């Protein structure tokens, strides 16, 4: 006759709960590294700006945009040809060989993943609705998020500076990714809506790279009044839009007391940190 063993109620002790409770900390004390997404049209200074982040820096490209960097020191470049290449590269950051890692571009990574799902040699430049089934787009979106999440997690696990670069997309226009139900009237990173929306929430800082004509300001006195005049110089300057905007997807998670400028001219890592600190 089998022996009957009386079942006892399991009691959760304080010791077993320490794993969760022990991780409670004051707001702001556990912030590490940086997670930033920058996007924009071509030739807007995205790669150059991304490579101003702390060195040594690993630039992971799905395309080669290094011509704009000249002989910038402290930057290593690798062009990936398949999404699984990231499995070999991210450990280099985790092991401390690089302080910063840049993905250039997120859309290029998404195309690599879609190409692998469909078994194609390459993705057509002009993608159309019929290129993939709705299920394929869903699988592509899920895998892209997983790859980007592994990259962004480096900010928390090893305090790395993670920069996700993307081209620009107008979400008010439907295109190949319309299988993602719903569009929103904003301009943001050129990804499918589900991935773009996820990335917006996953990054602490989002900015749009654009060009504008340089303007100088001059103070002059007219009688007892001081008048500020502005004058266009005719020179083009590279800018990063960071302030709230009704159309362009931008956002910086900063202290409520910090007043964000509309844009940063000739952006760099140092200038971004100064803005975050309210300087």
C-alpha positions in Angstrom: 0.0 0.0 0.0 1.5 3.4 -1.0 2.5 5.7 1.8 0.3 8.7 2.2 2.2 11.9 2.7 0.3 14.8 4.2 0.6 18.0 2.2 1.7 21.0 4.2 0.8 24.6 3.3 3.9 26.4 2.0 4.7 29.6 4.0 6.5 32.4 2.2 9.2 33.6 4.6 10.8 37.0 4.7 14.0 35.5 3.3 12.2 34.3 0.1 10.7 37.7 -0.5 14.0 39.6 -0.2 14.6 39.2 -4.0 11.8 41.6 -4.8 11.6 43.7 -1.7 15.4 44.2 -1.7 15.2 45.9 -5.1 13.0 48.8 -3.9 14.9 52.0 -4.1 14.3 55.8 -4.1 13.1 57.3 -7.5 16.1 58.3 -9.6 18.8 56.4 -7.6 18.9 53.5 -10.0 19.2 55.3 -13.3 22.1 54.0 -15.4 23.4 54.6 -18.8 21.2 56.2 -21.5 18.6 55.0 -24.0 18.1 57.5 -26.8 16.3 57.2 -30.2 17.2 59.7 -32.9 15.6 59.9 -36.4 15.4 62.1 -39.4 15.7 62.3 -43.2 18.9 61.4 -44.9 22.0 63.6 -44.5 20.7 65.3 -41.4 23.7 64.5 -39.2 22.2 61.5 -37.4 25.3 59.2 -37.5 27.7 62.1 -36.7 25.7 63.1 -33.7 25.3 59.5 -32.5 29.1 59.0 -32.5 29.7 61.9 -30.1 28.6 59.7 -27.2 31.3 58.4 -24.8 34.1 56.4 -26.2 35.1 53.7 -26.9 32.0 53.4 -29.2 30.8 50.5 -31.3 28.8 51.6 -34.4 26.7 48.7 -35.7 25.5 49.6 -39.2 23.0 48.0 -41.5 24.4 50.4 -44.0 27.8 52.3 -44.2 27.3 55.9 -43.3 30.8 56.4 -41.9 32.0 58.8 -44.6 30.6 61.7 -42.5 32.8 60.7 -39.5 36.2 61.4 -41.1 38.9 59.9 -38.9 36.9 60.2 -35.6 38.9 58.5 -32.9 37.4 55.9 -30.5 34.8 54.6 -32.9 34.8 51.0 -34.3 32.4 50.1 -37.1 30.9 46.8 -38.2 28.3 46.3 -40.9 26.0 43.4 -40.1 24.5 41.2 -42.8 22.1 39.2 -40.6 20.2 39.9 -37.4 22.0 37.1 -35.5 25.3 39.1 -35.9 24.0 41.0 -32.8 24.4 37.9 -30.7 28.2 38.1 -31.1 28.4 41.9 -30.9 26.3 42.8 -27.8 28.5 40.7 -25.4 31.4 43.0 -26.3 29.5 45.9 -24.8 28.3 43.8 -21.8 32.0 42.9 -21.1 33.0 46.5 -21.0 34.9 46.8 -24.2 32.6 49.7 -25.3 31.0 52.4 -23.3 28.5 53.3 -26.1 26.8 51.3 -28.8 25.0 52.8 -31.8 22.6 50.9 -34.1 22.4 52.6 -37.5 19.6 52.0 -38.5 16.6 50.4 -36.7 14.7 50.2 -40.0 17.6 48.4 -41.6 17.6 45.8 -38.8 13.8 45.4 -39.3 14.4 44.8 -43.1 17.1 42.2 -42.3 14.6 40.3 -40.1 11.8 40.5 -42.7 14.2 39.3 -45.4 15.1 36.3 -43.2 11.5 35.5 -42.5 10.5 35.6 -46.2 13.7 33.9 -47.3 14.5 36.6 -49.8 17.9 37.7 -51.1 17.0 41.3 -50.5 14.0 43.5 -49.7 12.7 45.8 -52.5 13.5 49.4 -52.0 9.8 50.3 -52.4 8.0 47.8 -50.2 4.3 47.1 -50.9 1.4 45.5 -49.0 1.8 42.2 -51.0 5.4 41.6 -50.0 4.4 39.8 -46.8 1.4 38.4 -45.1 -0.1 40.0 -42.0 1.3 37.1 -39.9 4.8 37.7 -41.4 4.6 41.4 -40.4 3.6 40.4 -36.9 6.5 38.0 -36.6 8.9 40.6 -38.0 7.6 43.2 -35.4 8.0 40.8 -32.5 11.6 39.8 -33.5 12.6 43.4 -34.1 11.4 44.4 -30.6 13.3 41.5 -29.1 16.5 42.5 -30.8 16.1 46.2 -29.9 15.2 45.2 -26.3 18.4 43.2 -25.9 20.3 46.3 -27.1 18.5 48.8 -24.8 18.9 46.5 -21.8 22.6 47.2 -21.9 21.8 50.7 -20.5 20.5 49.1 -17.3 22.7 46.1 -17.0 26.1 47.6 -17.7 25.3 51.4 -17.7 26.0 51.6 -21.5 25.0 54.5 -23.7 22.6 53.0 -26.3 21.7 55.1 -29.4 19.1 53.8 -31.8 19.2 55.7 -35.2 16.4 55.6 -37.6 15.2 57.2 -40.8 12.0 59.3 -40.8 8.5 58.2 -41.5 5.2 60.1 -41.8 2.6 57.8 -40.0 -0.4 59.6 -41.5 0.4 57.8 -44.7 -0.3 54.1 -45.0 2.3 51.8 -46.5 3.6 48.3 -46.4 3.1 47.9 -42.7 -0.6 48.8 -42.7 -1.1 45.3 -41.4 -0.5 47.0 -38.0 -4.0 48.3 -37.4 -4.2 52.0 -37.0 -1.9 54.9 -37.8 -1.3 58.1 -35.9 -0.8 61.6 -37.3 2.9 62.0 -36.2 6.3 61.8 -37.8 8.7 59.4 -36.1 11.2 56.6 -36.6 10.7 54.6 -39.9 9.5 51.4 -38.4 6.2 49.6 -38.5 3.6 51.3 -36.2 3.7 48.7 -33.5 7.5 48.7 -33.3 7.8 52.5 -33.5 5.2 52.9 -30.7 7.0 50.3 -28.5 10.4 52.0 -29.1 9.0 55.5 -28.2 8.1 54.1 -24.8 11.3 52.1 -24.3 13.6 55.1 -24.8 14.1 57.9 -22.3 15.0 60.4 -25.0 13.7 60.9 -28.5 14.9 63.6 -30.9 14.5 64.5 -34.6 17.5 65.6 -36.6 16.7 68.4 -39.1 18.3 71.3 -40.9 17.5 75.0 -40.5 19.0 78.3 -41.5 21.3 79.8 -38.9 20.0 82.9 -37.1 22.0 85.4 -35.1 20.5 87.6 -32.4 21.7 91.1 -31.5 20.7 93.5 -28.8 20.5 97.2 -29.6 19.2 100.3 -27.7 16.7 102.7 -29.2 16.3 105.5 -26.7 15.7 103.9 -23.3 14.4 100.6 -24.8 16.5 97.5 -25.5 15.5 95.8 -28.7 16.4 92.2 -29.8 16.8 91.8 -33.5 17.4 88.5 -35.4 19.1 88.0 -38.7 19.5 85.0 -41.0 23.1 84.3 -41.9 22.4 82.1 -44.9 24.3 79.2 -43.3 22.7 75.9 -42.7 23.0 74.3 -39.2 22.3 70.8 -38.0 19.7 70.6 -35.3 18.1 68.1 -32.9 14.5 68.7 -32.1 13.8 67.8 -28.4 11.0 70.0 -27.2 7.3 68.9 -27.3 5.8 69.1 -30.8 2.3 68.3 -32.1 3.6 66.4 -35.2 7.1 65.3 -34.6 7.6 62.5 -32.1 10.0 64.0 -29.5 10.4 63.7 -25.8 13.0 63.9 -23.0 12.3 62.4 -19.6 13.7 65.2 -17.4 12.9 66.7 -14.0 9.7 68.8 -14.2 11.7 71.9 -13.3 13.7 71.6 -16.5 12.5 73.7 -19.4 13.4 72.0 -22.7 14.5 74.1 -25.7 12.7 73.5 -29.0 16.0 72.3 -30.5 19.7 71.9 -29.9 21.9 73.3 -32.7 25.0 71.3 -33.7 24.0 68.5 -31.2 26.4 66.5 -29.2 26.4 64.2 -26.3 27.7 67.0 -24.0 24.9 69.3 -25.1 22.2 66.7 -24.6 23.5 66.1 -21.0 23.5 69.8 -20.4 19.8 70.0 -21.5 18.9 67.1 -19.3 20.5 68.7 -16.3 18.7 72.0 -17.1 21.9 73.9 -17.8 
